[in-house]
Amino acid sequence: MGLVTGILTLPFAPVRGIGWVLDKVVKAAEDEYYDPAPVQEALINLERARDEDRIDDEEFARQEEALLHRLEEIRAYQLRQGGQPGP
């Protein structure tokens, strides 16, 4: 970027800064939303709840299906992003 271009685009610096911050916030939110660890932990806790008879088999199946669907969504996202899916 030349000196003249830098001076002429200086009024837009705050807009570029806000854009940069928003990109970082979106990236952090996506990283958290598409993290498989909480879903895997929820599956473990669900299995434990069934083993301890805190939930019945019907409720277990319903919740397990939702969590497995979420894991599929996470893995599909990771593949679209070019990353390797987790275990």
Backbone as JSON Lines, residues from 0, in Angstrom:
{"i":0,"aa":"M","n":[0.86,-1.16,0.0],"ca":[0.0,0.0,0.0],"c":[0.91,1.22,0.0]}
{"i":1,"aa":"G","n":[0.66,2.1,-0.94],"ca":[1.47,3.3,-1.03],"c":[1.08,4.34,0.0]}
{"i":2,"aa":"L","n":[1.88,5.36,0.09],"ca":[1.64,6.44,1.05],"c":[0.33,7.15,0.77]}
{"i":3,"aa":"V","n":[0.08,7.47,-0.5],"ca":[-1.14,8.19,-0.86],"c":[-2.37,7.32,-0.57]}
{"i":4,"aa":"T","n":[-2.3,6.06,-0.94],"ca":[-3.41,5.15,-0.67],"c":[-3.64,5.02,0.83]}
{"i":5,"aa":"G","n":[-2.56,4.93,1.59],"ca":[-2.69,4.85,3.05],"c":[-3.37,6.06,3.64]}
{"i":6,"aa":"I","n":[-3.02,7.23,3.14],"ca":[-3.62,8.47,3.65],"c":[-5.08,8.57,3.24]}
{"i":7,"aa":"L","n":[-5.38,8.21,1.99],"ca":[-6.75,8.32,1.5],"c":[-7.69,7.31,2.17]}
{"i":8,"aa":"T","n":[-7.17,6.16,2.56],"ca":[-8.03,5.15,3.19],"c":[-8.0,5.21,4.71]}
{"i":9,"aa":"L","n":[-7.27,6.17,5.26],"ca":[-7.17,6.29,6.72],"c":[-8.53,6.46,7.4]}
{"i":10,"aa":"P","n":[-9.47,7.2,6.84],"ca":[-10.78,7.31,7.51],"c":[-11.5,5.96,7.64]}
{"i":11,"aa":"F","n":[-11.13,4.98,6.82],"ca":[-11.79,3.68,6.89],"c":[-11.1,2.71,7.85]}
{"i":12,"aa":"A","n":[-10.04,3.14,8.5],"ca":[-9.3,2.27,9.42],"c":[-10.19,1.72,10.54]}
{"i":13,"aa":"P","n":[-11.04,2.53,11.16],"ca":[-11.9,1.97,12.21],"c":[-12.84,0.87,11.68]}
{"i":14,"aa":"V","n":[-13.32,1.04,10.46],"ca":[-14.19,0.03,9.87],"c":[-13.41,-1.26,9.65]}
{"i":15,"aa":"R","n":[-12.19,-1.15,9.14],"ca":[-11.36,-2.35,8.95],"c":[-11.05,-3.0,10.29]}
{"i":16,"aa":"G","n":[-10.82,-2.18,11.32],"ca":[-10.55,-2.73,12.65],"c":[-11.75,-3.48,13.21]}
{"i":17,"aa":"I","n":[-12.93,-2.93,13.01],"ca":[-14.14,-3.59,13.48],"c":[-14.34,-4.9,12.72]}
{"i":18,"aa":"G","n":[-14.08,-4.88,11.43],"ca":[-14.18,-6.1,10.63],"c":[-13.23,-7.17,11.12]}
{"i":19,"aa":"W","n":[-12.02,-6.78,11.46],"ca":[-11.03,-7.73,11.96],"c":[-11.5,-8.35,13.28]}
{"i":20,"aa":"V","n":[-12.0,-7.5,14.17],"ca":[-12.49,-7.98,15.47],"c":[-13.68,-8.93,15.26]}
{"i":21,"aa":"L","n":[-14.59,-8.57,14.39],"ca":[-15.75,-9.43,14.14],"c":[-15.32,-10.78,13.56]}
{"i":22,"aa":"D","n":[-14.33,-10.76,12.68],"ca":[-13.82,-12.04,12.15],"c":[-13.28,-12.92,13.26]}
{"i":23,"aa":"K","n":[-12.54,-12.31,14.2],"ca":[-11.98,-13.08,15.32],"c":[-13.08,-13.63,16.22]}
{"i":24,"aa":"V","n":[-14.12,-12.83,16.47],"ca":[-15.23,-13.28,17.32],"c":[-15.98,-14.43,16.65]}
{"i":25,"aa":"V","n":[-16.23,-14.31,15.36],"ca":[-16.93,-15.38,14.63],"c":[-16.09,-16.65,14.66]}
{"i":26,"aa":"K","n":[-14.79,-16.54,14.44],"ca":[-13.91,-17.71,14.45],"c":[-13.93,-18.38,15.83]}
{"i":27,"aa":"A","n":[-13.85,-17.59,16.9],"ca":[-13.88,-18.15,18.25],"c":[-15.22,-18.84,18.53]}
{"i":28,"aa":"A","n":[-16.31,-18.23,18.09],"ca":[-17.64,-18.82,18.3],"c":[-17.77,-20.13,17.52]}
{"i":29,"aa":"E","n":[-17.28,-20.16,16.28],"ca":[-17.33,-21.39,15.49],"c":[-16.48,-22.48,16.12]}
{"i":30,"aa":"D","n":[-15.3,-22.11,16.6],"ca":[-14.43,-23.1,17.25],"c":[-15.13,-23.73,18.45]}
{"i":31,"aa":"E","n":[-15.81,-22.9,19.23],"ca":[-16.5,-23.41,20.41],"c":[-17.72,-24.24,20.02]}
{"i":32,"aa":"Y","n":[-18.49,-23.77,19.06],"ca":[-19.71,-24.46,18.66],"c":[-19.41,-25.81,18.02]}
{"i":33,"aa":"Y","n":[-18.33,-25.87,17.26],"ca":[-17.99,-27.1,16.54],"c":[-16.94,-27.94,17.26]}
{"i":34,"aa":"D","n":[-16.79,-27.76,18.56],"ca":[-15.87,-28.57,19.36],"c":[-16.6,-29.86,19.75]}
{"i":35,"aa":"P","n":[-16.07,-31.02,19.36],"ca":[-16.78,-32.27,19.66],"c":[-16.65,-32.71,21.12]}
{"i":36,"aa":"A","n":[-15.7,-32.17,21.87],"ca":[-15.46,-32.63,23.25],"c":[-16.7,-32.52,24.15]}
{"i":37,"aa":"P","n":[-17.42,-31.39,24.17],"ca":[-18.61,-31.33,25.03],"c":[-19.69,-32.33,24.65]}
{"i":38,"aa":"V","n":[-19.83,-32.61,23.36],"ca":[-20.84,-33.57,22.91],"c":[-20.44,-34.98,23.34]}
{"i":39,"aa":"Q","n":[-19.16,-35.29,23.2],"ca":[-18.67,-36.6,23.62],"c":[-18.83,-36.76,25.13]}
{"i":40,"aa":"E","n":[-18.57,-35.7,25.87],"ca":[-18.76,-35.75,27.33],"c":[-20.23,-35.95,27.68]}
{"i":41,"aa":"A","n":[-21.11,-35.3,26.93],"ca":[-22.55,-35.45,27.17],"c":[-22.98,-36.9,26.9]}
{"i":42,"aa":"L","n":[-22.4,-37.52,25.88],"ca":[-22.72,-38.93,25.61],"c":[-22.27,-39.83,26.76]}
{"i":43,"aa":"I","n":[-21.11,-39.56,27.31],"ca":[-20.61,-40.33,28.45],"c":[-21.53,-40.15,29.65]}
{"i":44,"aa":"N","n":[-21.92,-38.9,29.92],"ca":[-22.81,-38.62,31.05],"c":[-24.18,-39.26,30.84]}
{"i":45,"aa":"L","n":[-24.63,-39.29,29.6],"ca":[-25.92,-39.91,29.28],"c":[-25.87,-41.42,29.54]}
{"i":46,"aa":"E","n":[-24.78,-42.04,29.13],"ca":[-24.59,-43.48,29.38],"c":[-24.56,-43.75,30.88]}
{"i":47,"aa":"R","n":[-23.87,-42.9,31.61],"ca":[-23.78,-43.05,33.06],"c":[-25.16,-42.91,33.7]}
{"i":48,"aa":"A","n":[-25.95,-41.95,33.22],"ca":[-27.29,-41.74,33.76],"c":[-28.17,-42.96,33.52]}
{"i":49,"aa":"R","n":[-28.03,-43.58,32.35],"ca":[-28.81,-44.78,32.07],"c":[-28.36,-45.94,32.96]}
{"i":50,"aa":"D","n":[-27.04,-46.09,33.1],"ca":[-26.51,-47.16,33.95],"c":[-26.95,-47.02,35.4]}
{"i":51,"aa":"E","n":[-27.12,-45.77,35.84],"ca":[-27.54,-45.52,37.23],"c":[-29.07,-45.42,37.35]}
{"i":52,"aa":"D","n":[-29.77,-45.77,36.29],"ca":[-31.24,-45.75,36.25],"c":[-31.84,-44.38,36.56]}
{"i":53,"aa":"R","n":[-31.15,-43.33,36.16],"ca":[-31.7,-41.98,36.32],"c":[-32.57,-41.6,35.13]}
{"i":54,"aa":"I","n":[-32.38,-42.31,33.99],"ca":[-33.25,-42.12,32.83],"c":[-33.6,-43.5,32.26]}
{"i":55,"aa":"D","n":[-34.76,-43.56,31.6],"ca":[-35.16,-44.84,31.02],"c":[-34.57,-44.99,29.61]}
{"i":56,"aa":"D","n":[-34.75,-46.17,29.04],"ca":[-34.16,-46.47,27.74],"c":[-34.73,-45.59,26.63]}
{"i":57,"aa":"E","n":[-35.99,-45.25,26.72],"ca":[-36.62,-44.41,25.71],"c":[-36.0,-43.01,25.69]}
{"i":58,"aa":"E","n":[-35.85,-42.43,26.88],"ca":[-35.24,-41.11,26.98],"c":[-33.77,-41.16,26.56]}
{"i":59,"aa":"F","n":[-33.1,-42.23,26.94],"ca":[-31.7,-42.41,26.53],"c":[-31.59,-42.42,25.01]}
{"i":60,"aa":"A","n":[-32.44,-43.18,24.34],"ca":[-32.39,-43.28,22.88],"c":[-32.66,-41.93,22.23]}
{"i":61,"aa":"R","n":[-33.62,-41.18,22.77],"ca":[-33.95,-39.87,22.21],"c":[-32.77,-38.92,22.32]}
{"i":62,"aa":"Q","n":[-32.18,-38.84,23.52],"ca":[-31.05,-37.93,23.74],"c":[-29.81,-38.38,22.97]}
{"i":63,"aa":"E","n":[-29.58,-39.69,22.93],"ca":[-28.42,-40.21,22.23],"c":[-28.51,-39.87,20.73]}
{"i":64,"aa":"E","n":[-29.69,-40.02,20.17],"ca":[-29.88,-39.7,18.75],"c":[-29.55,-38.24,18.47]}
{"i":65,"aa":"A","n":[-30.01,-37.34,19.33],"ca":[-29.72,-35.92,19.15],"c":[-28.22,-35.63,19.26]}
{"i":66,"aa":"L","n":[-27.56,-36.25,20.23],"ca":[-26.12,-36.02,20.4],"c":[-25.32,-36.61,19.24]}
{"i":67,"aa":"L","n":[-25.7,-37.78,18.76],"ca":[-25.0,-38.37,17.62],"c":[-25.21,-37.54,16.36]}
{"i":68,"aa":"H","n":[-26.4,-36.99,16.2],"ca":[-26.66,-36.1,15.07],"c":[-25.76,-34.87,15.17]}
{"i":69,"aa":"R","n":[-25.6,-34.35,16.36],"ca":[-24.72,-33.18,16.57],"c":[-23.28,-33.52,16.22]}
{"i":70,"aa":"L","n":[-22.81,-34.71,16.61],"ca":[-21.45,-35.13,16.27],"c":[-21.27,-35.24,14.75]}
{"i":71,"aa":"E","n":[-22.28,-35.75,14.07],"ca":[-22.21,-35.83,12.61],"c":[-22.1,-34.44,12.0]}
{"i":72,"aa":"E","n":[-22.86,-33.49,12.54],"ca":[-22.81,-32.11,12.06],"c":[-21.41,-31.52,12.27]}
{"i":73,"aa":"I","n":[-20.82,-31.79,13.42],"ca":[-19.49,-31.27,13.73],"c":[-18.46,-31.87,12.78]}
{"i":74,"aa":"R","n":[-18.52,-33.16,12.56],"ca":[-17.54,-33.82,11.67],"c":[-17.7,-33.33,10.23]}
{"i":75,"aa":"A","n":[-18.92,-33.12,9.79],"ca":[-19.16,-32.61,8.44],"c":[-18.56,-31.21,8.31]}
{"i":76,"aa":"Y","n":[-18.75,-30.38,9.32],"ca":[-18.18,-29.03,9.32],"c":[-16.65,-29.1,9.26]}
{"i":77,"aa":"Q","n":[-16.07,-29.97,10.07],"ca":[-14.61,-30.09,10.08],"c":[-14.09,-30.54,8.72]}
{"i":78,"aa":"L","n":[-14.78,-31.44,8.07],"ca":[-14.36,-31.89,6.74],"c":[-14.48,-30.76,5.71]}
{"i":79,"aa":"R","n":[-15.56,-29.97,5.8],"ca":[-15.72,-28.83,4.89],"c":[-14.61,-27.8,5.09]}
{"i":80,"aa":"Q","n":[-14.14,-27.67,6.33],"ca":[-13.09,-26.7,6.63],"c":[-11.7,-27.23,6.27]}
{"i":81,"aa":"G","n":[-11.62,-28.48,5.86],"ca":[-10.35,-29.05,5.48],"c":[-9.6,-29.67,6.63]}
{"i":82,"aa":"G","n":[-10.19,-29.68,7.82],"ca":[-9.56,-30.29,8.99],"c":[-9.89,-31.76,9.07]}
{"i":83,"aa":"Q","n":[-9.22,-32.42,9.93],"ca":[-9.48,-33.82,10.16],"c":[-10.51,-33.96,11.27]}
{"i":84,"aa":"P","n":[-11.52,-34.8,11.09],"ca":[-12.48,-35.0,12.18],"c":[-11.82,-35.65,13.37]}
{"i":85,"aa":"G","n":[-12.35,-35.31,14.53],"ca":[-11.82,-35.88,15.77],"c":[-12.18,-37.35,15.9]}
{"i":86,"aa":"P","n":[-11.75,-37.98,16.98],"ca":[-12.03,-39.41,17.17],"c":[-13.49,-39.7,17.32]}
